[in-house]
């Protein structure tokens, strides 16, 4: 038959078959047809987990006892998953295919792995050893490399992995984040058991802060609490291997030291010698109280393996006063001391004690007492309380009050000596409030008030005296200007007087000199005038003598009188006439002149006006003067 005719006859059948196949592909999907044909298509973000249902021929038909994963083609979950791509020969009636997305560990997480197959764990172990298996992506290498079933000591860090989930299950966990000034206290779940008497495992090197758990185990690490702590940072630690607790770092503040009590380490040798018999002090890193304290700062100390007692190195004030406490709280249980005097009066006494613990003696104090609170309750409280009770009984209450400063000095010396034994320095002892009985206090108060009133009155008296002095001073100050002015006036007048005296003296001297000169001149002039007068007189006398000689003396006198009257302006005709008794005519010239003079004299006085009569009769036996009619 012609081939072309054969093709033509069968073309319809071929087209029919193609149409049917096309309809099937379009209706069920090409993956189904690939799968029906024994093929497996694995996408680029997945792997295919293969479960072989049965094996017809061969010696490896069944898995070994206890096995779950087939290494040699046995029936069961196959060890090797199918990577992304197309794979043939996996007929659907013989193989079950499960698609598994890649395992992705995000940032900040880690993967904790559980193996479903492998060798049993060794006795005493809780985690399977690490096996070189490409972070659990090579399941065959894990099983053939002695991988152990159960939780694995190794972890998966952030990333994308092709892990056979039939063998391994992966759980996400958080990484360990430790903030600044914090530490992580570690407790491991795997390793050797702790030795008897130990509470924590010693430090093990080379495990990268517990991130390499296998190295920790291989180096002989112990399970349980660890002495070593983990500092601030991010750590990929298997939480099935180790758990942690975050704690703040130990801070030793300023003016303090830290006395370390170590509960771990080798047994130390006491370094204090025979002088200190109250506990052993050992070197750093040994078990016991470290002889060298921690100075102020921050330390990564495990509080479960080391106890640090803070000891103040500055002065510490302790108050024996109810309700009064310092910030350190060491005196919160102390109260006011009740004492009794020798005269039977009970009273309360507040006391403050200042102490100092030297830096190098702080470990000794802690070795002896355990902590500072025990020092206060076991030593300071009984020592100071009993001292003041005994001191109060040795004197009466008033005497104790009066000599308070002396009692305080005695207490300081006595307590200082007592505390030296305990490696504590007593800086000072101070007596605070003293509360004597009310009746005694009233007596003292009344006495003191009287004393104070006496002092007040004296003070007031002094104040009055001072006030008087002040007023006097003010008065003097107010008149000071006048006093100064008066003083200046007196001084000025004195100066003026002296000047006047000197001036008068000068004038007197000048006048004396002038008077002497005038007297001398007068004398000279007098002598000259006298000489002149004498000469003139002599000349006149000579003339008179000559005139008298030329006429009678009586006539000469009358002539001279008449001349004198004429020159004086005297009236020559008299207003009165004097006459004698027997003589009828006129009287003598002398009588006339005399009467006229009397008349003038009387009128000049203005008292008596008498007129001499112009006509009178004068008798020899009687003379009258009658007024002129």
JOVENRA-V575408 format. One record per backbone hydrogen bond with DSSP energy under -0.5 kcal/mol. NH is the residue of the N-H (numbers start at 1). CO is the residue of the C=O. E is the energy in kcal/mol with one decimal. If there is no record, write none. Layout:
BEGIN
nh: [NH | NH]
co: [CO | CO]
e: [E | E]
END
This chain:
BEGIN
nh: [6 | 7 | 8 | 9 | 10 | 11 | 12 | 14 | 15 | 16 | 17 | 18 | 19 | 20 | 21 | 22 | 23 | 24 | 25 | 26 | 27 | 28 | 29 | 33 | 34 | 35 | 36 | 37 | 38 | 39 | 40 | 42 | 42 | 43 | 46 | 47 | 48 | 49 | 49 | 50 | 51 | 52 | 52 | 53 | 53 | 54 | 61 | 67 | 70 | 71 | 75 | 76 | 77 | 78 | 79 | 81 | 82 | 83 | 85 | 87 | 89 | 90 | 91 | 92 | 94 | 95 | 96 | 97 | 98 | 100 | 102 | 103 | 104 | 105 | 105 | 106 | 109 | 110 | 111 | 112 | 112 | 113 | 113 | 114 | 115 | 116 | 119 | 125 | 128 | 133 | 137 | 137 | 138 | 139 | 142 | 143 | 144 | 145 | 146 | 147 | 149 | 150 | 152 | 153 | 156 | 157 | 159 | 161 | 163 | 164 | 165 | 167 | 168 | 169 | 171 | 173 | 175 | 176 | 177 | 178 | 178 | 179 | 182 | 183 | 184 | 185 | 185 | 186 | 186 | 187 | 188 | 189 | 190 | 192 | 198 | 201 | 211 | 211 | 212 | 213 | 216 | 217 | 218 | 219 | 220 | 221 | 223 | 224 | 226 | 227 | 230 | 233 | 235 | 237 | 239 | 241 | 242 | 243 | 245 | 247 | 249 | 250 | 252 | 252 | 253 | 256 | 257 | 258 | 259 | 259 | 260 | 261 | 262 | 262 | 263 | 266 | 268 | 271 | 275 | 276 | 277 | 282 | 286 | 287 | 288 | 289 | 290 | 290 | 291 | 293 | 294 | 297 | 299 | 301 | 303 | 305 | 306 | 307 | 309 | 309 | 310 | 311 | 313 | 314 | 316 | 318 | 318 | 320 | 320 | 321 | 324 | 325 | 329 | 332 | 334 | 337 | 337 | 339 | 339 | 341 | 342 | 342 | 344 | 346 | 347 | 348 | 349 | 350 | 351 | 352 | 353 | 354 | 355 | 355 | 356 | 357 | 358 | 361 | 362 | 362 | 365 | 366 | 367 | 368 | 369 | 370 | 375 | 376 | 377 | 378 | 379 | 380 | 381 | 383 | 384 | 385 | 386 | 387 | 388 | 389 | 390 | 391 | 392 | 393 | 394 | 394 | 395 | 400 | 401 | 402 | 403 | 404 | 407 | 408 | 409 | 410 | 411 | 412 | 413 | 414 | 415 | 416 | 417 | 418 | 419 | 420 | 421 | 422 | 423 | 424 | 425 | 426 | 427 | 427 | 428 | 430 | 432 | 432 | 435 | 436 | 441 | 442 | 443 | 444 | 445 | 446 | 447 | 448 | 449 | 450 | 451 | 452 | 453 | 454 | 455 | 456 | 457 | 458 | 459 | 460 | 461 | 462 | 463 | 464 | 465 | 466 | 467 | 468 | 469 | 470 | 471 | 472 | 473 | 474 | 475 | 476 | 477 | 478 | 479 | 480 | 481 | 483 | 484 | 485 | 486 | 487 | 488 | 489 | 490 | 491 | 492 | 493 | 494 | 495 | 496 | 497 | 498 | 499 | 500 | 501 | 502 | 503 | 504 | 505 | 506 | 507 | 508 | 509 | 510 | 511 | 512 | 513 | 514 | 515 | 516 | 517 | 518 | 519 | 520 | 521 | 522 | 523 | 524 | 525 | 526 | 527 | 528 | 529 | 530 | 531 | 532 | 533 | 534 | 535 | 536 | 537 | 538 | 539 | 540 | 541 | 542 | 543 | 544 | 545 | 546 | 547 | 548 | 549 | 550 | 551 | 556 | 557 | 558 | 559 | 560 | 561 | 562 | 563 | 564 | 565 | 566 | 567 | 568 | 569 | 569 | 570 | 574 | 577 | 579 | 587 | 592 | 593 | 594 | 595 | 596 | 597 | 598 | 599 | 600 | 601 | 602 | 603 | 604 | 605 | 606 | 607 | 608 | 610 | 612 | 613 | 613 | 616 | 618 | 618 | 619 | 619 | 626]
co: [2 | 3 | 4 | 5 | 6 | 7 | 8 | 10 | 11 | 12 | 13 | 14 | 15 | 16 | 17 | 18 | 19 | 20 | 21 | 22 | 23 | 24 | 25 | 29 | 30 | 31 | 32 | 33 | 35 | 34 | 87 | 40 | 85 | 41 | 43 | 100 | 82 | 47 | 98 | 48 | 96 | 50 | 76 | 51 | 94 | 94 | 59 | 64 | 77 | 69 | 61 | 52 | 68 | 50 | 70 | 79 | 48 | 81 | 42 | 40 | 38 | 38 | 89 | 35 | 91 | 91 | 51 | 95 | 49 | 47 | 45 | 161 | 102 | 103 | 159 | 104 | 106 | 173 | 156 | 110 | 171 | 111 | 154 | 169 | 150 | 167 | 147 | 122 | 151 | 131 | 133 | 134 | 133 | 137 | 138 | 139 | 140 | 141 | 143 | 142 | 119 | 115 | 113 | 128 | 111 | 155 | 105 | 103 | 161 | 136 | 163 | 164 | 164 | 114 | 112 | 110 | 108 | 235 | 175 | 176 | 233 | 177 | 179 | 247 | 230 | 183 | 245 | 184 | 228 | 243 | 224 | 241 | 241 | 221 | 195 | 225 | 207 | 208 | 207 | 211 | 212 | 213 | 214 | 215 | 217 | 216 | 192 | 188 | 186 | 201 | 184 | 178 | 176 | 235 | 237 | 238 | 238 | 187 | 185 | 183 | 181 | 299 | 250 | 297 | 251 | 253 | 311 | 294 | 257 | 309 | 258 | 307 | 260 | 288 | 305 | 285 | 287 | 281 | 272 | 273 | 275 | 289 | 283 | 266 | 262 | 280 | 260 | 288 | 282 | 291 | 258 | 252 | 250 | 299 | 301 | 302 | 302 | 261 | 259 | 307 | 308 | 257 | 255 | 255 | 355 | 316 | 353 | 318 | 351 | 319 | 321 | 323 | 326 | 329 | 331 | 320 | 349 | 337 | 347 | 345 | 392 | 395 | 341 | 344 | 339 | 435 | 337 | 433 | 320 | 430 | 318 | 428 | 316 | 353 | 425 | 312 | 356 | 358 | 358 | 359 | 361 | 362 | 363 | 364 | 365 | 366 | 371 | 372 | 373 | 374 | 375 | 375 | 376 | 379 | 380 | 381 | 382 | 383 | 384 | 385 | 386 | 387 | 388 | 389 | 390 | 391 | 392 | 396 | 397 | 398 | 399 | 401 | 403 | 404 | 405 | 406 | 407 | 408 | 409 | 410 | 411 | 412 | 413 | 414 | 415 | 416 | 418 | 419 | 420 | 419 | 356 | 424 | 354 | 425 | 354 | 352 | 350 | 430 | 348 | 434 | 437 | 438 | 439 | 440 | 441 | 442 | 443 | 444 | 445 | 446 | 447 | 448 | 449 | 450 | 451 | 452 | 453 | 454 | 455 | 456 | 457 | 458 | 459 | 460 | 461 | 462 | 463 | 464 | 465 | 466 | 467 | 468 | 469 | 470 | 471 | 472 | 473 | 474 | 475 | 476 | 477 | 479 | 480 | 481 | 482 | 483 | 484 | 485 | 486 | 487 | 488 | 489 | 490 | 491 | 492 | 493 | 494 | 495 | 496 | 497 | 498 | 499 | 500 | 501 | 502 | 503 | 504 | 505 | 506 | 507 | 508 | 509 | 510 | 511 | 512 | 513 | 514 | 515 | 516 | 517 | 518 | 519 | 520 | 521 | 522 | 523 | 524 | 525 | 526 | 527 | 528 | 529 | 530 | 531 | 532 | 533 | 534 | 535 | 536 | 537 | 538 | 539 | 540 | 541 | 542 | 543 | 544 | 545 | 546 | 547 | 552 | 553 | 554 | 555 | 556 | 557 | 558 | 559 | 560 | 561 | 562 | 563 | 564 | 565 | 566 | 565 | 572 | 613 | 577 | 578 | 588 | 589 | 590 | 591 | 592 | 593 | 594 | 595 | 596 | 597 | 598 | 599 | 600 | 601 | 602 | 602 | 602 | 608 | 610 | 611 | 626 | 614 | 580 | 616 | 617 | 622 | 624]
e: [-2.2 | -3.0 | -2.2 | -2.5 | -2.2 | -1.4 | -0.6 | -2.7 | -2.7 | -2.2 | -2.7 | -3.0 | -2.4 | -2.3 | -2.8 | -2.7 | -2.6 | -2.3 | -2.9 | -3.0 | -2.0 | -2.9 | -2.4 | -1.3 | -2.7 | -2.9 | -2.8 | -1.5 | -1.9 | -3.2 | -3.3 | -0.6 | -3.6 | -0.5 | -1.4 | -2.7 | -2.5 | -0.5 | -3.6 | -0.6 | -2.4 | -0.6 | -2.7 | -0.6 | -3.0 | -0.5 | -1.0 | -2.0 | -3.7 | -0.5 | -1.3 | -2.2 | -0.8 | -3.0 | -2.1 | -0.7 | -3.0 | -0.5 | -2.2 | -2.8 | -0.6 | -2.5 | -1.0 | -0.6 | -2.0 | -2.7 | -2.9 | -0.6 | -2.5 | -3.3 | -2.2 | -2.9 | -0.6 | -0.5 | -3.7 | -0.6 | -1.6 | -2.1 | -3.2 | -0.5 | -2.9 | -0.5 | -0.6 | -2.5 | -2.4 | -3.5 | -3.0 | -2.1 | -3.3 | -1.2 | -0.9 | -1.3 | -2.5 | -0.9 | -1.7 | -2.3 | -2.9 | -1.3 | -0.9 | -2.3 | -2.3 | -2.7 | -2.6 | -2.4 | -2.3 | -0.5 | -1.6 | -3.1 | -0.9 | -0.5 | -1.1 | -1.3 | -2.7 | -2.5 | -2.5 | -2.4 | -1.8 | -2.7 | -0.6 | -0.5 | -2.9 | -0.5 | -1.3 | -3.1 | -2.4 | -0.6 | -3.3 | -0.6 | -0.7 | -2.4 | -2.3 | -3.7 | -0.6 | -3.0 | -1.9 | -3.4 | -0.8 | -1.2 | -2.6 | -1.1 | -1.7 | -2.3 | -2.9 | -2.1 | -1.7 | -2.4 | -2.9 | -2.1 | -2.4 | -2.5 | -1.8 | -1.7 | -2.4 | -1.1 | -0.6 | -1.6 | -2.4 | -2.9 | -1.4 | -2.9 | -2.4 | -2.4 | -0.5 | -3.5 | -0.7 | -1.1 | -1.9 | -2.7 | -0.6 | -2.9 | -0.7 | -3.5 | -0.6 | -3.0 | -2.9 | -0.5 | -0.9 | -2.5 | -0.5 | -0.6 | -0.6 | -2.9 | -1.7 | -2.8 | -1.7 | -1.0 | -2.4 | -0.6 | -2.9 | -0.6 | -2.9 | -1.7 | -2.9 | -1.8 | -0.8 | -1.1 | -2.3 | -3.0 | -2.7 | -0.6 | -0.6 | -2.9 | -2.3 | -1.2 | -2.9 | -0.5 | -2.6 | -0.6 | -3.7 | -1.2 | -2.1 | -0.6 | -1.4 | -1.0 | -1.3 | -0.6 | -2.2 | -0.6 | -2.7 | -2.7 | -0.8 | -2.3 | -1.7 | -0.6 | -2.3 | -1.4 | -2.9 | -2.7 | -1.1 | -2.9 | -2.7 | -2.8 | -2.5 | -0.5 | -2.3 | -0.6 | -0.6 | -0.8 | -0.8 | -1.2 | -2.1 | -2.2 | -2.8 | -1.9 | -2.7 | -2.3 | -1.3 | -1.9 | -2.4 | -2.8 | -1.6 | -1.9 | -3.1 | -2.3 | -2.5 | -2.0 | -2.3 | -1.7 | -2.0 | -1.7 | -2.4 | -2.6 | -2.1 | -1.4 | -0.7 | -0.7 | -1.2 | -2.2 | -2.2 | -2.6 | -2.3 | -1.0 | -2.5 | -2.4 | -2.1 | -2.4 | -2.4 | -2.2 | -2.0 | -2.3 | -2.8 | -2.2 | -1.6 | -1.8 | -2.2 | -0.9 | -0.6 | -1.2 | -1.6 | -1.8 | -2.9 | -0.5 | -2.0 | -0.8 | -1.4 | -3.0 | -4.0 | -0.6 | -2.6 | -0.7 | -2.6 | -2.3 | -1.9 | -2.3 | -2.5 | -3.0 | -2.4 | -2.6 | -2.9 | -2.5 | -2.6 | -2.9 | -2.9 | -2.6 | -2.4 | -2.9 | -3.4 | -2.6 | -2.8 | -3.2 | -3.0 | -2.7 | -2.5 | -2.8 | -2.5 | -2.9 | -2.7 | -2.9 | -2.8 | -2.7 | -3.1 | -3.3 | -2.9 | -3.1 | -3.3 | -3.3 | -2.7 | -3.4 | -2.6 | -0.7 | -0.5 | -3.5 | -3.3 | -3.0 | -3.9 | -3.7 | -3.0 | -2.8 | -4.2 | -3.1 | -3.0 | -4.3 | -3.4 | -3.1 | -3.5 | -4.5 | -3.5 | -2.7 | -3.6 | -4.3 | -3.2 | -3.2 | -4.8 | -4.1 | -2.9 | -3.8 | -4.9 | -3.4 | -3.3 | -4.7 | -4.4 | -3.1 | -3.9 | -5.6 | -3.5 | -2.9 | -4.5 | -4.8 | -2.9 | -3.2 | -5.2 | -3.9 | -2.8 | -4.6 | -5.3 | -3.6 | -2.8 | -4.7 | -4.8 | -2.3 | -3.0 | -4.7 | -3.7 | -2.8 | -4.0 | -5.2 | -3.2 | -2.7 | -4.3 | -4.1 | -2.4 | -2.3 | -3.9 | -3.2 | -2.0 | -3.2 | -4.1 | -2.2 | -1.4 | -1.3 | -1.9 | -1.9 | -2.0 | -2.2 | -1.9 | -2.2 | -2.4 | -2.0 | -2.1 | -2.3 | -2.3 | -2.1 | -1.3 | -0.7 | -0.7 | -1.3 | -0.8 | -1.1 | -0.5 | -1.6 | -1.6 | -2.3 | -2.3 | -2.3 | -2.0 | -2.1 | -1.8 | -2.0 | -1.9 | -2.3 | -2.0 | -1.8 | -2.1 | -1.2 | -1.0 | -0.6 | -0.6 | -0.8 | -0.5 | -0.6 | -1.0 | -0.5 | -1.6 | -0.6 | -0.6 | -2.1 | -0.5]
END
